[in-house]
């Protein structure tokens, strides 16, 4: 069993114990324990097929582990059914993906407002909050644009606005700069880390890029479904 604990004694945002996940005969996670503190920025790293995305998705409640427990705040999300996990993700978690995954038929403002409207907020109120985040991320002039009319960096900042508009406890980012050139990636990471530190949001990101990981407080290295001791991790 592999155990990762935070370096500082802050309240935990996520505690996972004994996580196992199989895909057919493939053992993606092999008894992983992880604890991540509130406000911490953690990078999950490892080679392709190591289990890093499976770990991220388990921590976020996107998938249910075959064994083990995931607690986010005061909720054991691994004990929820699929519908319960979906409601939890919508109201308490945020997500940012490699290609943004903005809906192409919606403007930037509607993409950002969408999570609020799905949670039951009226469009007018949701747009007010969406514009607050677009303004904060220097996108005020792009609110009416479709995703196809945005640059890669602009689209990722819209995706970040959408991820944060619900004031999530934890933001999950899966290769958030993977589709960007190095200069744009650095700007996005600077914005991302500045915003989460200002808001106190916990950030968990998956990356294979050491430059992206350097923005984190701590790195978790995973290989063959096991978390490695940082001192022994040559898994960059």
N, C-alpha and C positions, 0 to 999 in steps of 0.2 A: 504494500500500500504506500502511496506517495502523499506526503503532506506538505502543503505550502501555507505558511502563516505570514501575516503582515509584520513589518518591522516595528511599527508603532502601535501602542495600545489605544486605538480609537475604536468607537463602536463599529460592529461589522455591518456592512451593507449586504453582503452575500456570504453564506456559509454552505459549503457543499461537502458531503461526507459519503465516501464509499461508492462513487459513481462508476457504474458499468454500463456500457452500451454495445450491443452487437448489431451488425448488419449481415444477416445470413451467418456465415461461418467466420466473418471478420470481426475481431474484437477491437472496437474503436476506442473504448475507454476501459481501463483495467483497475478499478478501485481507486479513483482519484479523489483526494481531499483538497479543498481550496477554501481559503478565507480571505475576503477582500474588505477593507475598511471603507467607511464612508468618506467620500471626497478623494479617494485614491485613484490614480491613473495607473492601470496595469496593462501591460502588453503580453499577449499570449503568442509565443513564437514556436516554430518547429518546421521541419521539412514537410513537403506535400505528403498527405496521407498519414500524418502523425497523430491526428485526432484533435487538432486545435480548434477547427470549426465545430466539431461535434461537442467539444467542451463548451464553447461559446453558446451554442444553441441549447445545450442542456441548462446552463446557468440562466439563460434568458427565458426558459420555458417554451421555446419553439418546439422542442422535442422532449419527451419524457424518458428519463434513463430507465434501463431495464432493472437496475437495482441502485439503491442509494437515495439520498435526500438532498434537495436544494431548498434552502430557505433564503428568501429575499425580505429583508426587514423582519416583520413579524409573521410572514406568510410562508408556509411550506408549499411552494408552487408545484413541486414534484407530486404532491398528493392531489392536485386539482385535475379534473378531466380536461379534455381539449378545449371545450367552450370556456371553462373557468380560466384556463391559462391564457386564452385569447383576450378575455376581458381584462385580466391582470396586465398583460402586455400593453393594451390600449391605454390604460389609465395611469400606469405607474412606471413604465419603461419606455425608453426611446431607442430608435434603431437608425443606423446609417450604414449604407452598403457601398460596395466598390463602384457600381455604376449609378449610384443615386437612387435608381428605381422610382423616379418621378413619373407620375401618370402623364403621358405625352399630350393628352387632349385637354389637360387642365393648365391654367396659368400658374405662375409661381405662387401668387397669393392663395389660390384655391388648393394647390398642393400642400402648402403649409397649414392652411385652415382645416384640411380634411380630417386629421385625427380628432380635433375638437368636435367637428360636426358628427363624426361617427360615434363619439361619446355622448351625443345628445345636445350639444350647444347649437343655438341658432346661428345661421350663416353670418349675419351682421356682426354679432359679438365675436364669432370665431375670426372673422376678417380683421377686426380691430387688433386682436392678439397676434394674428399672423403679420400684420404690418409692423407691429412693435419689434418683432424678431427680424423681419427683413430690414428695417431701419437700422437695427443694432448691428447687423452684419453687412452694412453698407450696400444694400440691395434695393433701396427705396425706389430707384428709377426702373427696376426690372419686374415690379409686381405683376404687370399685365402681360408679361412675355410668356410664351410657351417654352417648354424645356428645349426644343430644337433651336430656339433663338438665343440660348444662353451658351457661354463658354463652359468648358469642363469645370473650371474653378468656381464659376458662378453657380452652376448646377449643384455642385457639392455644398456650397454655402446655403442654397435653398433647401437641400436635403438636411443639412444641419439645423436650419430653422425649424423644419418640420419635426425633427427628432426632439427638439427642446421646447416646442410650443406648449406641450402638456406639463411642463415642469417635472420631468421624470426623476425618479430616485436614482436610476442607473441608466447610463447611455451605453449601448453596445454598438461597436463599429467594426464591421468585417471588411478588412482590406480597404479602408476608406480613401486611400490615395492610389490604389492599384491601377486605376485607369488614367492617372494624371502624369504629366511630365514632372521632372524633379523640382523645378522652380515653383510650379503651381502646387505640387504636393506639399512643399515646405510652407507655403503661405496658408494652405488649408489646415495643416497641423498646428501652425502658430495660432490661427483663429480658434480652432477646436479646443486646444488646451487652455488658451486664455479664457474662453467662455466657460468651460466646465470648472475651472478653478475659481472664477468669479462667482458662479452660482452654487458652488459646493457639490456639484453633481459628480457621482462616481462614474468613471469611464473605464470600460473594458474593451480593448481592441485586439483584433487578430491581425498580425502582419508578418511578412517574411523579410521586411526591410529594416535593417538595423538603424537607419536614420530616423524612421518613424518611431521605432521602439525607444529611441533616445529621449523622446518627449515624455516617457512614462516615469513614474516613481519606482516601478519595480517590474521585472520581467519574469514570466512563468514559461519555462521551456518544457515542451512536451514532445515525446518520441515514442512511437509504437503504443500509444494509449497510456503512457506513464509520464508523470511529471518528474523531471530530473532535478537533482540538487543543483542550485545555481553554481556552486563551486566546481561541479563536474560537467557543467553544460557546455559542450562544444557543439551545440545544436543550432547555432545561429545560421 
